[in-house]
Amino acid sequence: MTDSYLYSAVRTPFGRFRGALSEVRPDDLAAQVIGGVLAKTPALDPGRIDDVVWGNANGAGEDNRNVGRMAVLLAGLPTSVPATTVNRLCGSSLDAALIASRQIESGDADIVLTGGVESMTRAPWVLPKPGRGFPAGDVTAVSTTLGWRLVNERMPKEWTVSLGEANEQLADRFAISRERQDAFALRSHRLADDAWNAGFYDGLVVPVSDGGRTVLERDEGIRPGSTMEKLATLKPAYRADGRITAGNASPLNDGASAVLLGSAAAADRIGVDPLARVAGRGVAAVDPQMFGYAPVEAVNRALKRAGISWADVDAVELNEAFAVQALACVDAWDVDPQIINAKGGAIALGHPLGASGGRLLGTLCQRLQESGKRWGVAAICIGVGQALAVVLENVSGGSR
């Protein structure tokens, strides 16, 4: 067994639902970010990429089932470069990186390009297909943007509550107040704005163009002028007396991310030294309605497999699907809250489902590079009761 390493990572800016990226197809977003990550390793012959593993949570529309392969072709890579698309909902692009790391460690591949994409704006409405033509009853179109759809009647009702209601239940269970959630959301916006203004994201984010025109250069959802007073005016979204609002949950977004992984032996072909080693992985599952809490065990497993403890960890990137969900996880870990999402999180930056895992990895690696610290953790909760986690070890290198 060999080790697997992260060599480069980029993402697009994340656009708002029906925002600046609404006219850009998901396969085009994916193709642009593939070009962006390969631009950081110009010595790499794209034909030497052994596989492409791509994340996508929808696949029902312009994603065209295997958006990974579509993106490879649209990006102009040789047709000999294969590609697959994986779907673990919100965790899809992190799952893609986990799969790639296993391919490399087992010796099945030396260089694997991973990433993910989601256009939640362009996700289509679907109709259930009748067994016979011309059904007698009405047929309802269902949005594929987010959450459950065309649910099997055999599923227990408590499992199929909305994502928001599931997190209201999490708030009940752990007594996490509206004020704490709003304060966490405000922190996310302020840190994201500070990080952008300081240039942290300059090397991580590639502008998106459409028809030769740049349409977005910076994350569209950051609200630097937000205040606790403004957040307090927002109405609960899921319960009349609830605590979750549009202000303390991640929005709907469009965007893509890409991460290049390889073995140590592949460094000469890639043309740069590796940045971080994949030191541990964790997968966990809980009751579907408790999905927001699943990262707790996923991270604990990843730390154990990396052979380290929370005392060793210097940076954490935890996807902020909902503020309450992130707070419940942080409360359960023996960790300094200040190292969580120190450059902002999904509440501010956005959460285009299939792309978020790649964003977490890229940001985590950049934070370790910036600080010179050794250990970092990336984790994400996943609808229907799952979570993924990765431990990275900083092995900083420069141009070869």
C-alpha positions in Angstrom: 0.0 0.0 0.0 1.2 3.5 -0.9 0.0 6.9 0.4 -2.3 9.2 -1.5 -1.7 13.0 -1.6 -3.5 16.2 -2.5 -1.6 18.1 -5.2 -4.0 21.0 -6.1 -7.5 22.2 -5.6 -9.7 24.9 -7.0 -13.4 25.8 -7.1 -15.7 28.2 -8.8 -17.3 31.1 -6.9 -20.6 29.8 -5.5 -23.6 31.5 -7.0 -26.9 32.2 -5.5 -30.0 30.3 -6.5 -31.2 32.0 -9.7 -28.2 34.2 -9.5 -25.1 35.0 -11.6 -24.5 31.3 -12.6 -28.1 30.5 -13.4 -27.5 30.5 -17.1 -24.4 28.2 -16.9 -25.0 24.5 -17.3 -23.6 22.2 -14.7 -21.5 20.3 -17.2 -20.0 23.6 -18.3 -19.3 24.6 -14.7 -17.6 21.2 -14.2 -15.5 21.6 -17.3 -14.3 25.1 -16.3 -13.2 23.9 -12.9 -11.3 21.0 -14.4 -9.5 23.5 -16.6 -8.8 25.6 -13.5 -7.3 22.8 -11.4 -5.1 21.6 -14.3 -3.9 25.1 -14.9 -2.2 24.9 -11.5 -0.2 21.9 -12.7 0.8 22.9 -16.2 3.5 20.2 -16.5 0.9 17.5 -16.2 -0.1 15.8 -19.4 -3.9 15.4 -19.0 -3.6 12.1 -20.9 -1.7 10.7 -17.9 -4.7 11.0 -15.6 -5.8 7.5 -14.7 -9.4 8.3 -13.8 -11.8 11.1 -13.0 -14.2 10.6 -10.1 -16.9 13.3 -9.9 -19.6 14.1 -7.4 -23.1 15.2 -8.2 -26.3 14.9 -6.2 -28.8 15.4 -8.9 -28.1 13.9 -12.3 -31.7 14.3 -13.4 -31.2 17.0 -16.0 -28.3 18.7 -17.8 -26.0 16.7 -15.5 -26.8 13.9 -18.0 -26.4 11.0 -15.6 -22.6 10.9 -15.8 -21.6 14.5 -15.6 -18.0 13.6 -14.8 -17.5 12.1 -18.2 -19.4 15.0 -19.9 -17.1 17.4 -18.1 -13.9 15.6 -19.2 -15.1 15.7 -22.8 -16.2 19.4 -22.6 -12.9 20.4 -20.9 -11.0 19.0 -23.9 -9.2 16.2 -22.1 -8.2 13.2 -24.3 -11.1 10.8 -24.9 -8.9 8.1 -23.3 -9.4 9.7 -19.9 -12.2 7.8 -18.2 -14.7 9.3 -15.7 -17.4 8.2 -13.3 -20.0 10.1 -11.3 -20.8 9.2 -7.7 -23.8 10.3 -5.7 -23.7 10.5 -1.9 -25.9 13.6 -1.9 -24.2 16.5 -0.1 -21.0 14.4 0.4 -20.6 13.4 -3.3 -17.4 15.3 -4.0 -15.8 14.3 -0.7 -16.8 10.7 -1.5 -15.2 11.1 -4.9 -11.9 12.1 -3.2 -12.2 9.2 -0.7 -12.7 6.8 -3.6 -9.7 8.3 -5.5 -7.5 8.0 -2.4 -8.3 4.3 -2.1 -7.6 3.8 -5.8 -4.2 5.3 -5.3 -3.3 3.6 -2.1 -4.3 0.2 -3.6 -2.1 0.8 -6.6 -5.0 0.9 -9.1 -4.1 4.4 -10.1 -1.4 7.0 -9.7 -3.2 10.2 -10.7 -6.9 10.8 -10.2 -8.8 14.0 -10.8 -11.8 14.4 -8.5 -14.4 17.0 -7.8 -18.1 17.8 -8.0 -20.7 20.1 -9.4 -24.3 21.2 -8.7 -26.6 23.7 -10.4 -29.5 23.8 -7.9 -31.0 26.6 -10.1 -31.2 24.4 -13.2 -32.3 21.2 -11.4 -35.4 20.1 -13.3 -38.9 19.3 -12.3 -39.8 15.6 -12.8 -43.0 13.7 -13.3 -43.5 10.1 -12.1 -43.6 7.8 -15.1 -46.8 5.9 -15.4 -46.8 2.2 -16.0 -49.1 2.7 -19.0 -49.8 5.7 -21.2 -52.5 8.3 -20.5 -53.1 7.8 -16.7 -56.6 8.6 -15.6 -55.5 10.7 -12.6 -53.5 13.9 -12.1 -49.7 13.8 -12.1 -47.7 16.2 -10.0 -44.4 17.7 -11.1 -41.7 17.4 -8.3 -38.7 19.6 -7.9 -35.3 17.9 -7.9 -33.5 20.8 -6.3 -33.3 19.6 -2.7 -34.6 16.9 -0.4 -36.9 14.0 -0.6 -38.9 13.3 -3.8 -41.2 10.5 -5.0 -40.9 8.9 -1.6 -41.5 5.2 -1.2 -44.6 4.7 0.9 -42.9 2.0 2.9 -40.4 4.5 4.4 -41.3 5.4 8.0 -42.7 8.9 8.2 -40.2 10.0 10.9 -37.4 9.3 8.5 -38.8 11.4 5.6 -39.4 14.8 7.3 -37.9 17.8 5.6 -34.3 18.6 6.1 -35.3 21.7 8.1 -37.7 19.8 10.4 -35.0 17.2 11.0 -32.7 20.0 12.2 -35.5 21.6 14.3 -35.6 18.2 16.0 -31.8 18.4 16.5 -32.2 21.8 18.1 -34.8 20.3 20.4 -32.6 17.4 21.4 -29.6 19.5 22.2 -31.4 22.7 23.4 -29.6 24.9 20.8 -31.2 28.3 20.9 -32.1 30.6 18.0 -29.6 33.1 19.3 -26.7 30.7 19.2 -27.6 29.7 15.6 -27.8 33.3 14.5 -24.5 34.1 16.1 -22.9 31.2 14.4 -24.3 32.4 11.0 -23.1 35.9 11.6 -19.6 34.6 12.3 -19.6 32.6 9.1 -20.4 35.7 7.0 -17.8 37.9 8.8 -15.1 35.3 8.5 -15.8 34.7 4.8 -15.8 38.4 4.0 -12.5 38.8 5.9 -10.9 35.9 4.1 -11.9 37.2 0.7 -10.6 40.7 1.6 -7.3 39.3 2.8 -6.8 37.4 -0.5 -7.2 33.9 1.0 -9.4 32.7 -1.7 -7.6 34.3 -4.6 -5.7 31.1 -5.5 -8.5 28.8 -4.7 -11.3 30.3 -6.8 -11.4 30.5 -10.6 -13.8 33.0 -12.2 -16.7 31.5 -14.2 -17.2 32.7 -17.8 -20.2 32.3 -20.1 -19.9 33.0 -23.8 -16.5 34.5 -23.2 -17.9 36.9 -20.5 -16.9 36.6 -16.9 -20.1 36.3 -14.9 -18.9 35.6 -11.3 -15.6 36.1 -9.5 -16.5 36.0 -5.8 -19.0 34.0 -3.8 -22.4 35.6 -4.3 -24.0 34.9 -0.9 -21.7 36.6 1.6 -23.5 39.3 3.6 -20.8 41.4 5.3 -23.4 43.8 6.6 -25.4 41.3 8.4 -26.1 41.8 12.1 -27.8 39.9 15.0 -30.6 42.5 14.8 -31.2 41.8 11.1 -31.0 38.0 11.6 -33.5 38.2 14.5 -36.1 39.7 12.2 -36.2 36.6 9.9 -39.2 34.3 10.3 -38.8 30.6 11.1 -38.8 28.6 7.9 -40.1 25.2 9.1 -42.1 25.7 12.3 -44.2 28.7 13.4 -42.2 28.7 16.6 -39.1 27.3 15.2 -35.4 28.4 15.4 -34.2 27.7 11.9 -34.4 30.6 9.4 -33.1 31.5 6.0 -30.3 33.4 7.8 -28.9 30.5 9.9 -29.0 27.8 7.3 -27.0 27.3 4.1 -28.7 28.6 0.9 -29.4 26.9 -2.4 -26.4 27.4 -4.8 -24.7 26.7 -8.1 -21.0 25.8 -8.3 -18.2 23.3 -8.9 -14.9 22.2 -7.2 -12.0 20.1 -8.3 -9.2 18.3 -6.4 -6.2 16.5 -7.9 -4.9 13.5 -6.0 -1.9 11.3 -6.7 0.7 9.0 -5.3 4.1 10.2 -4.2 5.7 8.6 -7.3 3.4 10.7 -9.5 5.0 14.0 -8.4 7.4 14.1 -11.4 4.5 13.7 -13.8 2.3 16.2 -12.1 5.2 18.7 -11.8 4.7 19.9 -8.3 5.3 18.5 -4.9 2.3 17.2 -2.9 0.6 19.5 -0.4 -1.2 17.2 2.0 -1.4 13.4 2.7 -4.8 11.7 3.1 -4.1 10.3 6.5 -7.5 9.0 7.6 -11.1 8.5 6.4 -14.3 8.0 8.2 -17.9 7.1 7.1 -20.8 6.9 9.5 -24.6 6.6 9.5 -27.4 7.4 11.9 -31.2 7.6 11.8 -32.1 9.5 8.6 -33.7 12.5 10.5 -30.5 12.8 12.6 -28.2 13.3 9.6 -26.9 16.6 11.0 -25.2 14.8 13.9 -23.6 12.0 11.8 -20.2 13.9 11.3 -19.5 13.4 15.1 -18.8 9.7 14.6 -17.4 10.0 11.1 -14.7 12.4 12.3 -13.9 10.3 15.4 -13.3 7.3 13.1 -11.1 9.3 10.7 -9.0 10.5 13.6 -8.6 7.0 14.9 -7.5 5.7 11.5 -5.0 8.6 11.2 -3.6 7.7 14.6 -4.2 11.1 16.1 -6.5 12.8 18.6 -8.4 16.1 18.7 -5.4 17.5 20.6 -3.4 17.2 17.4 -5.9 19.0 15.1 -5.2 22.6 14.1 -7.9 23.2 11.5 -11.4 21.9 10.8 -13.6 22.5 7.8 -17.2 21.4 8.7 -19.9 21.9 6.2 -22.5 24.3 7.6 -25.7 22.8 6.2 -27.5 24.4 9.2 -26.0 26.3 12.0 -27.7 24.0 14.6 -26.2 21.0 12.9 -22.7 22.4 13.0 -23.1 23.6 16.6 -24.3 20.1 17.7 -21.2 18.5 16.2 -18.8 21.1 17.7 -20.4 20.7 21.1 -19.8 16.9 20.9 -16.1 17.2 20.0 -13.2 18.1 22.3 -12.2 20.9 20.0 -11.5 24.6 20.1 -14.5 26.2 18.3 -12.2 28.9 16.9 -10.5 26.5 14.6 -13.8 25.5 13.0 -14.4 27.2 9.6 -12.0 30.0 10.3 -12.4 31.3 6.7 -16.2 31.2 6.7 -18.5 28.3 6.0 -21.4 27.2 3.8 -23.9 29.5 5.5 -22.0 32.4 3.9 -20.0 30.8 1.0 -22.8 28.5 -0.2 -23.6 24.8 -0.5 -24.0 23.6 -4.1 -24.5 20.0 -3.0 -22.2 18.0 -5.2 -19.4 20.6 -5.0 -19.2 21.2 -1.3 -16.9 18.3 -0.3 -14.2 19.5 -2.8 -14.5 23.0 -1.4 -13.9 21.7 2.1 -10.8 19.8 1.1 -9.3 22.8 -0.9 -10.0 25.2 1.9 -8.6 22.9 4.6 -5.4 22.3 2.6 -5.0 26.1 2.0 -5.4 26.8 5.7 -2.7 24.2 6.6 -0.4 25.8 4.0 -1.1 29.3 5.4 -0.5 28.4 9.0 2.2 25.7 8.6 0.3 23.5 11.0 0.3 19.7 10.5 -3.2 18.2 10.9 -6.6 19.2 9.6 -10.1 17.6 9.4 -12.8 18.0 6.7 -16.3 16.7 7.4 -19.8 16.9 5.9 -23.3 15.7 6.9 -25.4 14.0 4.3 -29.2 13.8 4.0 -30.8 10.4 4.9 -28.5 10.0 7.8 -24.9 9.8 6.7 -21.6 11.7 7.0 -18.0 11.6 5.7 -14.7 12.8 7.2 -11.1 13.1 6.0 -7.9 13.9 7.9 -5.2 15.7 6.0 -1.5 15.9 7.0 0.4 19.0 5.8 3.4 17.9 3.8 4.1 21.2 2.1 6.1 21.3 -1.0 6.8 23.8 -3.8 7.4 23.7 -7.6 9.6 20.9 -8.7 
